[in-house]
């Protein structure tokens, strides 16, 4: 329980700041997701997989 108005105001200010921080974190996560879903990101993932399996394919062809 609150004993005076200052405690109420303090908690309201603290909660307001926590809310602002949470909103900024959401904005940052939105930007991260946007970057992760960009075509460049997908292409680099695909290229790394192609390189990995291409090298394995070549090694198998050479060793047979």
N, C-alpha and C positions, 0 to 999 in steps of 0.2 A: 504494500500500500504506500501511497505517497503521503508525505507529511506536510509538504508545502508546494506552492506553485512552481518554485524553481526546479524541483525534481521533475515535475511534469514537463516543463519547457526543455530541460536537459534531455530527457528521453525522446521527446518529439524531434529535437534537433538531431540527435544521434540516429534515430530511425530514418529521418529524411536524408542524412548523409549516406547511410547504408543503402538506401534505395537508389540514390544517385550513383553510387559505386557499382551496384548490381546492374544498372542500366548501361553504364560504360563498359562493363565486362561483357554484356550481351552484344553490344556494338562490336567489340573486338572479336568475339566468337563469330559473328556474322561475317566479318571481313575474312577471318580464317577459312570459313566454309566456302566463301566466294572464291578465294585463291585456290583451295583444294579442288574445286570443281571446274577450274578454268581448263580450257583445251590444252594449254601448254603443259599443265601438270599431268593430264591424262597421257599426253604424248610421251613425256619423259618416262612415265611408268610403263607404257607399252614398249618403248624402245629398250628399256633395261630388261624387260622380260624377253624380248626378241633376242637381245645379245646373249642372255644367259642360256636360253634354249638353243640358239644357233651354235654357240660354242660347244654345248653338249652334243648336238647333232654332228658337228664336224669331228669331234673326238671319237664318237662311235663309228663314223665312216672310216676314219683313219685306222682304228684298231681292228677292224674286221678284215 
